[in-house]
Amino acid sequence: MKLIKIQGLTGEVKFDQQGYRSDFNLDLLFLFDDGLKKIGTWHPNYGVNITVNASAEYNSLLMQNKSLIVTTVINPPYTMLKESAQLLGGNDRYEGYCVDIIHELSKQLGFSYRFKLVKDNAYGIKNEEGEWNGMIGELIRGEADIAIVDLTISSSREEAVDFTMPFMNTGISILFKKPVTKVTSLFSFLSPFSMEVWIYMMGAYIGVSLTLFLVGRLSPYEWGNPHPCRQDDQVLENSFSLLNSSWFTIGSLMQQGSDLAPRAMSTRTIAGIWYFFTLIMISSYTANLAAFLTVEKVVYPIENAEDLVKQTKIKYGCLGTGSTKAFFKESKIPTYQKMWKQMEKDPSVFTKSNSEGVDRVLEGNYAFLMESASIEYRVERNCNLTRIGGLLDSKGYGIATPKGSLYRTPLSSGILKLQESGILHILKERWWKQKKGGGQCVESKKGSSSVRELGLANVGGVFVVLLGGLAMATVVAVLEFFWKAKKMAAEDREPICKEMVKELKFALTCRSSTKPAPRKTGLEANSDFPHISSIPNFNTVYS
């Protein structure tokens, strides 16, 4: 038989030395609904050669001419009722991200569909009796063929129904209201430096003033004749008294200078070092002041889930029937367990829909736990909302089918093709960023970093300091008047209050800038000019 060669259905029939058949081809057949079809060949030397994509052809044939009932729930932007002046019916009543996905899949796989809203407006959760409600329940009872919306793929739901590969990946996050009032302080102009720096600057000012005073008193070059025209060296004067030293230092700090000028090398060294110090500090203050006054600082009471657990003022909750509630209920993470216990104590924190949760967030003092994709949609349209923290978990949205349904595989293949072709990304951009008011908060995001005009709340502290300084200067002037009035001649002196009123009237008339000098006793005159009393026989001549 090894020498025999015949032509058969599989090609030439011949045997090798060991009696095995060699050099032949086998056809690979695939069973379709309309019978067996050849999809490729097999050769002992070359292996399998697939000529037709049997899986794709099988899937397309499986879904062709099928009419599917699609159950869903109204939740923007996944499924929404179309706004129209005309009365719409059938599938024309609905629009949204998931509606477009089903439409693209129907064109690809060749099936027809009819949307229907779930009766109890629920996604699907198992009760204590083990029965499912919502869209999952309708699939189990055979009331629908597929279910699509932002339906989370979970292990508990996977036991009851089958899911396709996810068409969107997401996770639970925190939706919160932006603080309406911006944190502005009356003394915002102090913000460029910390309190520690201000204290050190005050210490530096006092230290330099005292050092300048002491060095000026010690240096002989700071003592000079107050009357150069008189050639007597009996009296020397030093300009750097304690008050004048403080005035020189503060004038330099404010970059305004003063009428005092150091003459000795030691005092000039102190002045030069102080000038350099004030140059750096004032330049740093000016550069940082613009940023602090033009950028609005918003402080959020919470930053993540841990902050929610630590406080009791802000309530938090989630959708009453959904995977988010099941996630916190079954979580083994201590933080999420504490959150579940807190939510379980107050059932009012659970909402019937996501829209209700968003409305409660806008009312204030409430944080809503929902999927990040839905939060992204809301934040794009309401600039008063924001997302707090990152993702608490990772999950995906998929199309649900009854357990063991033949539609799961072709639908998964269709979703994969939509993802590879970029259609899913285009659809998300359309419904998240463009339609239904999307992109309203883009300008505000860009404008947050631009320069804005300053309000009174930003610079009001400067006016307070100005008014306080004026009030203090007025009080000092009154004290100076009283002090000087007591030194006047007692015999001609009028009551102090009367003299003050008289001086005030003279100042308000603005008639002249000169007035008669008040008379003083000889003792008082000598006290004003102590160097005169040192001149021999001056008191005799004066009297």
C-alpha positions as CSV (number, residue, x, y, z in Angstrom):
1,M,0.0,0.0,0.0
2,K,3.0,2.3,0.5
3,L,3.6,2.3,-3.3
4,I,-0.1,3.1,-4.2
5,K,-0.9,6.7,-5.2
6,I,-4.6,7.6,-5.9
7,Q,-6.5,11.0,-6.3
8,G,-9.1,11.5,-3.6
9,L,-11.4,14.2,-2.3
10,T,-8.6,15.6,-0.1
11,G,-6.0,15.5,-2.8
12,E,-3.4,12.9,-3.6
13,V,-3.4,9.9,-1.3
14,K,0.1,8.5,-0.6
15,F,2.0,7.0,2.3
16,D,5.5,7.5,3.6
17,Q,7.9,4.8,4.8
18,Q,6.3,4.6,8.2
19,G,2.9,4.2,6.7
20,Y,1.6,7.7,7.5
21,R,-0.2,9.8,4.9
22,S,1.7,12.9,3.8
23,D,1.3,15.9,1.6
24,F,-2.5,16.5,1.7
25,N,-4.9,19.4,2.5
26,L,-8.0,19.4,4.7
27,D,-10.9,21.8,4.5
28,L,-11.9,23.8,7.6
29,L,-15.7,24.1,7.8
30,F,-17.8,26.3,10.0
31,L,-21.5,25.7,10.9
32,F,-23.7,28.7,10.1
33,D,-27.4,29.0,10.4
34,D,-27.7,28.2,6.7
35,G,-25.3,25.2,6.8
36,L,-21.6,24.4,6.6
37,K,-19.2,26.8,4.9
38,K,-15.5,26.5,4.1
39,I,-13.5,29.0,6.0
40,G,-9.9,27.7,5.3
41,T,-7.5,24.8,4.9
42,W,-5.1,22.7,6.9
43,H,-1.8,21.2,5.7
44,P,0.5,18.9,7.8
45,N,3.5,20.9,6.9
46,Y,2.1,24.4,6.8
47,G,-0.7,24.2,9.4
48,V,-4.0,26.2,9.4
49,N,-4.7,28.8,6.7
50,I,-7.9,30.8,7.5
51,T,-9.3,32.4,4.4
52,V,-12.6,33.8,5.9
53,N,-13.2,35.5,9.2
54,A,-15.7,33.0,10.5
55,S,-16.4,34.7,13.8
56,A,-17.2,38.1,12.2
57,E,-19.3,36.5,9.5
58,Y,-21.1,34.4,12.2
59,N,-21.8,37.5,14.3
60,S,-23.1,39.5,11.4
61,L,-25.3,36.6,10.3
62,L,-26.5,36.2,13.9
63,M,-27.7,39.8,14.4
64,Q,-29.0,40.4,10.9
65,N,-32.7,41.0,10.6
66,K,-33.2,40.7,14.3
67,S,-35.5,43.1,16.1
68,L,-34.3,43.9,19.6
69,I,-36.0,45.6,22.5
70,V,-33.6,48.0,24.2
71,T,-34.4,49.0,27.8
72,T,-32.9,52.2,29.2
73,V,-33.5,55.0,31.7
74,I,-33.5,58.7,31.2
75,N,-30.1,60.0,32.3
76,P,-28.3,62.8,30.4
77,P,-26.2,62.5,28.3
78,Y,-26.6,58.8,27.9
79,T,-30.3,58.7,27.1
80,M,-32.5,61.8,26.9
81,L,-35.9,62.8,25.5
82,K,-35.5,64.8,22.4
83,E,-36.8,68.4,22.5
84,S,-39.1,69.1,19.6
85,A,-42.1,71.2,18.7
86,Q,-43.6,68.2,16.9
87,L,-45.0,65.2,18.6
88,L,-42.4,62.4,18.1
89,G,-42.9,58.7,18.5
90,G,-40.8,55.5,18.6
91,N,-37.1,55.8,18.6
92,D,-37.3,59.4,17.4
93,R,-38.2,60.5,20.9
94,Y,-34.8,59.6,22.2
95,E,-31.3,61.0,21.8
96,G,-28.0,60.8,23.6
97,Y,-24.7,59.0,23.7
98,C,-26.1,55.5,24.2
99,V,-28.7,56.0,21.6
100,D,-26.0,56.8,19.1
101,I,-24.0,53.7,20.1
102,I,-27.0,51.5,19.4
103,H,-27.5,53.2,16.1
104,E,-23.9,52.6,15.1
105,L,-24.1,49.0,16.2
106,S,-27.3,48.5,14.2
107,K,-25.7,49.8,11.0
108,Q,-22.7,47.5,11.6
109,L,-24.5,44.3,12.6
110,G,-27.7,44.8,10.6
111,F,-30.4,44.6,13.4
112,S,-33.3,46.8,14.2
113,Y,-34.2,48.0,17.6
114,R,-36.9,49.7,19.7
115,F,-36.2,51.7,22.8
116,K,-38.3,51.4,25.9
117,L,-38.0,53.1,29.3
118,V,-37.7,50.8,32.3
119,K,-40.9,50.8,34.4
120,D,-39.4,51.5,37.8
121,N,-36.8,53.9,36.6
122,A,-34.0,51.9,38.3
123,Y,-30.7,50.4,37.1
124,G,-30.9,47.2,38.9
125,I,-30.2,46.0,42.4
126,K,-30.9,42.7,44.2
127,N,-33.3,43.0,47.2
128,E,-33.3,40.8,50.3
129,E,-35.5,38.2,48.6
130,G,-32.9,37.8,45.9
131,E,-35.1,39.5,43.2
132,W,-33.7,42.1,40.8
133,N,-35.4,45.3,39.9
134,G,-34.8,47.9,37.2
135,M,-33.2,47.0,33.8
136,I,-31.5,43.9,35.2
137,G,-34.9,42.6,36.3
138,E,-36.4,43.2,32.9
139,L,-33.6,41.3,31.2
140,I,-34.0,38.3,33.6
141,R,-37.8,38.3,33.0
142,G,-37.3,38.4,29.2
143,E,-39.0,41.8,28.9
144,A,-36.1,43.2,27.0
145,D,-33.2,41.9,24.9
146,I,-30.5,44.3,25.8
147,A,-30.0,47.2,28.3
148,I,-27.8,50.2,27.8
149,V,-27.2,53.4,29.8
150,D,-24.4,54.2,32.3
151,L,-24.9,50.7,33.6
152,T,-21.9,49.6,35.7
153,I,-20.4,46.2,35.2
154,S,-20.2,44.5,38.6
155,S,-19.7,41.0,39.9
156,S,-23.2,40.8,41.4
157,R,-24.8,41.8,38.1
158,E,-22.5,39.5,36.2
159,E,-24.1,36.6,38.0
160,A,-27.5,37.6,36.8
161,V,-26.8,38.8,33.3
162,D,-24.0,39.0,30.7
163,F,-22.1,42.1,29.8
164,T,-20.3,43.1,26.7
165,M,-16.9,44.7,26.8
166,P,-17.1,48.2,28.3
167,F,-17.7,51.1,26.0
168,M,-16.6,53.5,28.7
169,N,-14.3,53.3,31.7
170,T,-15.0,55.4,34.7
171,G,-15.1,55.4,38.5
172,I,-16.8,56.8,41.5
173,S,-15.9,60.4,42.4
174,I,-17.3,63.3,44.6
175,L,-19.5,66.0,43.1
176,F,-19.5,69.2,45.2
177,K,-20.5,72.8,44.9
178,K,-17.9,75.5,44.4
179,P,-17.7,78.0,47.3
180,V,-19.7,81.1,46.3
181,T,-17.7,83.5,48.4
182,K,-14.1,83.9,47.6
183,V,-11.7,84.0,50.5
184,T,-10.5,87.6,50.6
185,S,-9.1,89.3,53.6
186,L,-9.3,93.0,54.5
187,F,-5.5,92.9,54.9
188,S,-4.8,91.0,51.7
189,F,-1.8,93.3,51.1
190,L,0.0,91.4,53.9
191,S,-0.3,88.1,52.0
192,P,2.9,88.2,50.0
193,F,4.9,87.7,53.2
194,S,4.2,85.2,55.9
195,M,3.6,86.3,59.5
196,E,7.0,85.1,60.4
197,V,8.7,87.3,57.7
198,W,6.7,90.4,58.9
199,I,7.8,89.8,62.5
200,Y,11.5,89.5,61.4
201,M,11.1,92.6,59.3
202,M,9.8,94.5,62.3
203,G,12.7,93.2,64.4
204,A,15.1,94.2,61.7
205,Y,13.6,97.7,61.6
206,I,13.9,98.1,65.4
207,G,17.4,96.6,65.4
208,V,18.8,98.8,62.6
209,S,17.3,101.9,64.2
210,L,18.9,101.2,67.6
211,T,22.2,100.3,66.0
212,L,22.2,103.5,63.9
213,F,21.4,105.5,67.0
214,L,24.2,104.0,69.1
215,V,26.8,104.1,66.3
216,G,25.9,107.6,65.5
217,R,26.4,108.6,69.1
218,L,29.7,106.8,69.4
219,S,31.2,108.1,66.1
220,P,32.9,111.5,66.5
221,Y,32.2,112.4,62.9
222,E,28.5,112.5,63.5
223,W,28.9,115.4,65.9
224,G,29.0,118.9,64.4
225,N,28.4,122.5,65.0
226,P,24.7,123.3,64.7
227,H,25.5,127.0,63.7
228,P,28.4,127.1,61.3
229,C,28.4,130.9,61.2
230,R,29.4,131.0,64.9
231,Q,33.0,129.9,65.3
232,D,32.7,128.5,68.8
233,D,33.2,124.8,69.4
234,Q,31.6,124.8,72.8
235,V,28.4,123.1,71.5
236,L,28.2,120.0,69.2
237,E,25.0,118.5,67.9
238,N,24.2,115.0,66.7
239,S,21.3,114.6,64.1
240,F,20.8,110.9,64.8
241,S,18.7,111.0,67.9
242,L,16.5,107.9,68.6
243,L,13.5,109.4,66.9
244,N,15.5,110.7,63.9
245,S,17.2,107.2,63.6
246,S,13.8,105.6,63.5
247,W,12.6,108.1,60.9
248,F,15.6,107.6,58.7
249,T,15.1,103.8,58.8
250,I,11.4,103.9,58.0
251,G,11.9,106.4,55.2
252,S,14.5,104.1,53.6
253,L,12.2,101.1,54.0
254,M,9.4,103.0,52.2
255,Q,11.9,104.0,49.6
256,Q,11.2,107.7,50.2
257,G,14.3,108.8,52.0
258,S,14.5,111.5,54.7
259,D,16.2,114.9,55.3
260,L,18.9,113.1,57.4
261,A,22.2,112.0,55.8
262,P,24.9,110.0,57.6
263,R,28.3,111.6,57.6
264,A,30.5,109.0,59.3
265,M,31.8,105.9,57.5
266,S,30.2,103.7,60.2
267,T,26.7,105.2,59.8
268,R,27.0,105.2,56.0
269,T,27.9,101.5,56.1
270,I,24.8,100.8,58.2
271,A,22.7,102.9,55.7
272,G,24.1,101.0,52.7
273,I,23.4,97.6,54.1
274,W,19.9,98.7,55.0
275,Y,19.4,100.1,51.5
276,F,20.4,96.7,50.0
277,F,18.1,94.9,52.5
278,T,15.1,97.1,51.6
279,L,15.8,96.8,47.9
280,I,15.5,93.0,48.0
281,M,12.5,92.9,50.4
282,I,10.5,95.6,48.6
283,S,11.2,94.1,45.2
284,S,10.1,90.7,46.4
285,Y,7.0,92.1,48.0
286,T,6.0,94.0,44.9
287,A,6.5,91.0,42.6
288,N,4.5,88.7,44.9
289,L,1.8,91.3,45.7
290,A,0.4,91.2,42.1
291,A,-0.1,87.4,42.2
292,F,-1.8,87.5,45.6
293,L,-4.2,90.3,44.7
294,T,-5.2,89.3,41.2
295,V,-5.6,85.5,41.7
296,E,-8.8,84.5,43.5
297,K,-8.1,81.9,46.2
298,V,-10.9,79.4,46.6
299,V,-10.8,77.2,49.7
300,Y,-12.8,74.0,49.7
301,P,-13.9,72.5,52.9
302,I,-13.2,69.0,51.7
303,E,-10.4,67.7,49.4
304,N,-11.1,63.9,49.3
305,A,-13.1,61.1,50.8
306,E,-11.1,61.1,54.0
307,D,-12.1,64.7,54.7
308,L,-15.8,63.7,54.3
309,V,-15.4,61.0,57.0
310,K,-13.7,63.4,59.4
311,Q,-16.4,66.1,59.4
312,T,-20.1,66.0,60.1
313,K,-21.4,69.3,58.8
314,I,-21.5,68.2,55.1
315,K,-23.8,65.3,54.3
316,Y,-23.0,62.9,51.5
317,G,-24.9,60.2,49.7
318,C,-25.4,58.4,46.4
319,L,-28.1,57.0,44.1
320,G,-30.5,54.8,46.1
321,T,-30.5,52.0,43.5
322,G,-27.3,51.3,41.7
323,S,-23.8,50.0,41.8
324,T,-22.4,53.0,43.7
325,K,-24.6,52.1,46.7
326,A,-23.5,48.4,46.4
327,F,-19.9,49.5,46.2
328,F,-19.9,51.2,49.6
329,K,-22.1,48.5,51.1
330,E,-19.7,45.7,50.2
331,S,-16.4,47.6,50.4
332,K,-13.7,46.3,52.7
333,I,-11.7,49.6,52.8
334,P,-12.1,51.2,56.3
335,T,-12.7,54.7,54.9
336,Y,-15.5,53.6,52.7
337,Q,-17.0,51.4,55.4
338,K,-17.2,54.5,57.7
339,M,-18.9,56.4,54.8
340,W,-21.4,53.6,54.4
341,K,-22.2,53.5,58.1
342,Q,-22.8,57.3,58.1
343,M,-25.0,57.1,55.0
344,E,-26.9,54.1,56.5
345,K,-27.8,56.2,59.6
346,D,-29.6,58.8,57.5
347,P,-31.5,57.2,54.5
348,S,-32.4,60.7,53.3
349,V,-29.0,61.1,51.8
350,F,-29.9,58.6,49.1
351,T,-31.5,60.0,45.9
352,K,-34.0,58.6,43.4
353,S,-32.0,59.9,40.4
354,N,-28.7,61.6,39.6
355,S,-30.5,64.8,38.8
356,E,-32.0,64.9,42.3
357,G,-28.5,64.5,43.7
358,V,-27.1,67.3,41.6
359,D,-29.9,69.6,42.8
360,R,-29.1,68.8,46.4
361,V,-25.5,69.6,45.8
362,L,-26.4,73.0,44.4
363,E,-28.5,73.7,47.5
364,G,-25.2,73.4,49.6
365,N,-23.7,71.3,52.4
366,Y,-24.1,68.1,50.4
367,A,-21.7,66.0,48.4
368,F,-23.0,63.5,45.9
369,L,-21.1,60.3,45.0
370,M,-21.5,59.4,41.4
371,E,-19.5,58.2,38.4
372,S,-16.8,60.5,37.1
373,A,-18.1,60.5,33.6
374,S,-21.5,61.9,34.7
375,I,-19.7,64.4,36.9
376,E,-17.7,65.6,33.9
377,Y,-20.9,66.1,32.0
378,R,-22.5,68.2,34.8
379,V,-19.3,70.3,35.5
380,E,-19.1,71.2,31.8
381,R,-22.6,72.8,32.0
382,N,-22.8,74.2,35.5
383,C,-19.8,76.3,36.6
384,N,-21.0,76.2,40.2
385,L,-20.1,72.4,40.4
386,T,-16.7,70.8,40.7
387,R,-15.2,67.4,41.2
388,I,-13.4,66.7,44.4
389,G,-10.5,64.3,44.6
390,G,-9.7,61.4,42.4
391,L,-11.5,58.1,41.6
392,L,-12.6,56.0,44.5
393,D,-12.7,52.9,42.3
394,S,-12.4,51.8,38.7
395,K,-15.2,50.3,36.7
396,G,-16.7,50.3,33.2
397,Y,-20.1,50.7,31.5
398,G,-21.3,47.9,29.3
399,I,-24.3,46.6,27.4
400,A,-26.2,44.0,29.4
401,T,-27.8,41.0,27.8
402,P,-29.8,38.0,29.3
403,K,-27.7,35.2,30.7
404,G,-26.4,33.0,27.9
405,S,-27.6,35.3,25.1
406,L,-26.0,34.9,21.7
407,Y,-26.0,38.7,21.3
408,R,-23.2,39.3,23.7
409,T,-20.3,38.3,21.4
410,P,-21.3,40.2,18.3
411,L,-22.1,43.3,20.4
412,S,-18.7,43.2,22.0
413,S,-17.0,42.8,18.6
414,G,-19.0,45.8,17.4
415,I,-18.0,48.0,20.4
416,L,-14.4,47.0,19.7
417,K,-14.6,48.2,16.1
418,L,-16.2,51.5,17.2
419,Q,-13.4,52.0,19.7
420,E,-10.7,51.2,17.2
421,S,-12.2,53.5,14.5
422,G,-12.5,56.4,17.0
423,I,-16.3,56.7,16.8
424,L,-16.8,56.3,20.6
425,H,-14.4,59.2,21.2
426,I,-16.3,61.3,18.6
427,L,-19.6,60.5,20.2
428,K,-18.3,61.4,23.7
429,E,-16.9,64.7,22.5
430,R,-20.3,65.5,20.8
431,W,-22.4,64.8,23.9
432,W,-20.0,66.0,26.6
433,K,-18.3,69.0,25.0
434,Q,-20.6,70.3,22.3
435,K,-24.3,69.6,22.5
436,K,-26.8,70.5,25.2
437,G,-24.8,73.4,26.5
438,G,-21.4,71.8,26.7
439,G,-18.3,73.9,27.1
440,Q,-20.0,76.7,29.0
441,C,-17.3,76.7,31.7
442,V,-14.3,76.7,29.4
443,E,-13.9,80.5,29.5
444,S,-14.1,80.6,33.2
445,K,-11.4,78.0,33.5
446,K,-9.1,80.0,31.3
447,G,-10.0,83.2,32.9
448,S,-9.1,82.0,36.4
449,S,-5.4,82.5,35.7
450,S,-5.7,85.9,33.9
451,V,-5.4,89.3,35.6
452,R,-8.6,90.6,37.1
453,E,-9.6,94.0,38.6
454,L,-9.1,94.5,42.3
455,G,-12.0,95.1,44.6
456,L,-12.3,96.8,47.9
457,A,-12.0,93.5,49.7
458,N,-8.5,93.1,48.3
459,V,-7.0,96.5,49.2
460,G,-9.4,97.6,51.9
461,G,-6.8,97.0,54.6
462,V,-4.5,99.7,53.1
463,F,-7.3,102.2,53.6
464,V,-7.8,101.0,57.2
465,V,-4.0,101.5,57.8
466,L,-4.2,105.0,56.3
467,L,-7.2,106.0,58.4
468,G,-5.6,104.5,61.5
469,G,-2.4,106.5,60.8
470,L,-4.3,109.7,60.3
471,A,-6.2,109.2,63.5
472,M,-3.0,108.4,65.4
473,A,-1.3,111.5,63.9
474,T,-4.3,113.6,65.0
475,V,-4.0,112.3,68.6
476,V,-0.3,113.0,68.7
477,A,-0.9,116.6,67.4
478,V,-3.4,117.1,70.2
479,L,-1.0,115.8,72.8
480,E,1.8,118.0,71.4
481,F,-0.5,121.0,71.7
482,F,-1.3,120.2,75.3
483,W,2.3,119.7,76.1
484,K,3.4,122.9,74.5
485,A,0.5,124.9,76.1
486,K,1.6,123.9,79.6
487,K,5.1,125.4,78.9
488,M,3.6,128.8,78.0
489,A,3.7,131.8,80.4
490,A,1.2,131.2,83.1
491,E,0.1,134.9,83.5
492,D,-1.1,135.3,79.9
493,R,-2.3,131.8,79.3
494,E,-5.9,131.1,78.5
495,P,-7.7,127.9,79.2
496,I,-6.2,125.0,77.1
497,C,-9.5,124.1,75.5
498,K,-10.2,127.7,74.5
499,E,-6.7,128.0,73.0
500,M,-7.2,124.8,71.1
501,V,-10.5,126.0,69.6
502,K,-8.8,129.3,68.7
503,E,-6.0,127.5,67.0
504,L,-8.4,125.2,65.2
505,K,-10.4,128.2,63.9
506,F,-7.1,129.8,62.7
507,A,-6.1,126.6,60.9
508,L,-9.5,126.4,59.2
509,T,-9.5,129.9,57.9
510,C,-6.4,129.3,55.8
511,R,-5.7,133.1,55.8
512,S,-2.0,133.1,56.6
513,S,0.9,130.8,57.2
514,T,2.4,133.0,59.8
515,K,1.3,134.1,63.3
516,P,2.8,135.9,66.3
517,A,5.2,133.8,68.4
518,P,4.0,133.1,71.9
519,R,5.9,134.7,74.8
520,K,8.0,132.5,77.1
521,T,9.6,133.0,80.4
522,G,13.4,133.2,80.6
523,L,13.6,129.8,82.2
524,E,11.4,128.3,79.5
525,A,13.4,130.0,76.8
526,N,16.6,128.6,78.2
527,S,15.1,125.1,78.4
528,D,14.4,125.3,74.7
529,F,18.0,126.3,73.9
530,P,20.2,124.8,76.6
531,H,23.4,125.7,74.8
532,I,22.5,129.4,75.2
533,S,22.6,129.1,79.0
534,S,26.2,128.0,78.8
535,I,27.3,131.4,77.3
536,P,28.7,133.7,80.1
537,N,26.4,136.5,81.3
538,F,23.8,135.6,78.7
539,N,21.0,135.4,81.3
540,T,21.9,138.9,82.6
541,V,22.0,140.4,79.1
542,Y,18.6,138.6,78.1
543,S,16.9,139.9,81.3
